Amino acid sequence: MSLVRTVVGALGRAYHPAGYNIGLNQGRVSGAGVPDHLHMHVVPRWGGDSNFMSVIAETRVLPESLDTTYDRLLAALDP
């Protein structure tokens, strides 16, 4: 949970989301892909965001390049 707090803090500094979805996946059938493996997702959320696009339109919306996201989060993780 310490790592989740760190990630939430970095996302908050970099993107100022209105909230977060935080979830755990454990085991192969839950999407972890490896038996007995546990991992967490931290997803920033905004009012009116387009999370439905993947379900309805089979489309992913990326507002910036992954390189830009990486750079922003790396800077936000640096104390």
Disulfide bonds with the S-S distance in Angstrom:
none
